[in-house]
Amino acid sequence: MKKEWMALAAVGAMLPGAALAATAAEMQALADKSGCFSCHGMQSKLVGPGFAEVAARYKGDSQAAASLAKKIREGGKGAWGRIPMPPHGNLGEDDARKLAEWVLGGG
């Protein structure tokens, strides 16, 4: 009986990590599908800032996810230089928010 509980506890301990990995993979796939990687690298600037740079700039800003989700959907200019970010209005509000939170979490 003790062995069964230990095995069950071990499987349960692995599930949250597996769920996080699936979420990260899903978010990376959504970013790829949405064209994010055409302009953004994970760590460094391509056309626009790397996701790590965005996360560092907004670290500790409780309003950042909402602000970035809006910028993803509506586009923006001037925050990172002269090249504007085009709008992604075809991306739903929920997906834009998830992407913003993922980027702010370090991608």
Long-range contacts (C-beta under 8 A, 24 or more apart in sequence): 24-102, 27-98, 27-99, 27-102, 27-107, 28-107, 30-95, 30-98, 30-99, 31-99, 31-102, 31-107, 34-88, 34-91, 34-95, 34-99, 35-88, 36-99, 39-85, 42-107, 47-83, 48-80, 48-83, 48-85, 49-80, 51-103, 51-106, 51-107, 52-106, 52-107, 54-103, 54-104, 55-103, 55-104, 55-105, 55-106, 55-107, 58-104, 59-104, 64-100, 64-104, 65-97, 65-100, 65-101, 65-104, 66-97, 66-100, 67-100, 68-100, 68-103, 68-104, 69-93, 69-96, 69-97, 69-99, 69-100, 70-96, 72-96, 72-99, 72-100
